[in-house]
């Protein structure tokens, strides 16, 4: 069994605490990085409810082995429908962001659009050059990449 999967429940319980403790700063970041027409009134409340539901659904399980939606701490594989090519994105906190390594903040334009999407869901991803049709192909947990010793970025 993959050792990293044992971290899943704890990772998401800690995530709820992180959001609760940093809600003011996160809200300010969200408001400053999101165009008015794209803002969701209860963005963080919706996300917290989804994480709570994920934990509740897996209450009797030792680990969370299946992620039906994109959460912070997951790697999402998107299929670019027109090119029939895939790309992976790791959804992370703003301070862990490293776009060159495909680590994108959940508050970034692309991260926001991918957050809480389901496997198989087709979306029109808004990018600086327009819109592109993508399908959520795969979602997996990678929160173990963000343990305290690996939080510092490598040179």
Protein Blocks (a to p, Z undefined) as FASTA:
>chain_A
ZZklmmmmmmmmmmmmmmmmmmmmmmmmmmmmpcfklpcfklmmmmmmmmmmmmmmmmmp
mbdfbdfbdcehiacddddfklopacddddddfklgcfknopacfkbmklmmmgopaehi
acddddfklcaddddfbdcdfklmmgfklmpccZZ
